[in-house]
C-alpha cells in the first residue's frame, strides 16, 4: 500500500520490486469504493475507471455499451432466495417448495441477466466438481399451478411477504421480478424492499430480524462443493444466516465428504440429499461474473474462480 488506510477512500497498491514470482503487467492498482455499482459502471463507460463488475440492472445493455469490452466468466457463484426459518410461516417445507416452483428463473435470466446465468438445479454451482445434476428436481422447475396447489395443501400463506435486499447493488430488477411472480402465481401480497446499504442489510440478516425472504448468495474462493456448502450450511462457516439451516446430520455428512480422497466431489452428494429433503432456501441461479473495461484495457484475464486477475491485466 502506498498510503494509510482511510475508510471509504481509494486504496492504491504498487508492485513490489522484490517479488520472486511472475512479474505483474501493471505497476500500480487503485481500488475505488462505490456505494452504488451503477455509478461505477457509468464511470467505466466515461473512461474514469478501468474495470468494474456489471450490476444486474445493466447486463442487458452492457453488450451494446461496451462490445468486446464486456467479459463474462464462468464462476463458482450461486444465488438463493434466503428464507427466514426463524419465522413460523416458513416452517412447513411445502411453503418453501411452493415459493421455489412459483419463480420463473429462465425468464428472469433472459430479461434481467441477458441470458448469462443458468437456472440452479442443485445446492452448489455446476462448475464445482461432483455437483449432482438436477438434484433439486421438480422444486426448481417453474410450475405455477403445482406451486399454488402445494401452498394450499400447506394451509396457504397469510399476510404480506416482504423481500429484503441490499440497496445500491443493482439488484432492484431481480427482487421486483420475484415479488411480481409470487403475487401473480401464488396470490401473496409480496413486495421487494432495499435497505439503505449493505451494512444495514447485513446487520438485519445476521440478527435474524428480517420477517420475509432475503438476498442470499456466495461466490466460492476455490472451485469445490466444500467451499460453498461449508459457508452456507455449517454454523460459523462464513455467511451468517445466509441460509439459517444448521443440522448435526449435515455436519456429520460434511466431515465424511471432506475426508474422501478421490477428489471428484461425488462424496458431497449425501450432503446435498439431506439439504434437498429439508429445502431450507430457494436455489435461483448458477452465476457467471461479468465485468466491463475502459478502452485502456486490452485484455481482462480471469482467475480460476471467475474474478479478474488484476496484476495480469493487459493494457493497450
Helices and strands as residue ranges (DSSP letters): E 11-14, E 28-31, H 37-46, E 51-53, G 56-58, H 59-66, G 67-69, E 70-82, G 88-90, H 93-101, H 105-112, E 118-119, G 137-140, H 144-153, E 160-165, H 172-186, E 189-194, H 198-206, E 214-219, H 225-233, H 248-258, G 266-268, H 269-278, E 282-293, E 297-299, G 310-312, E 314-315
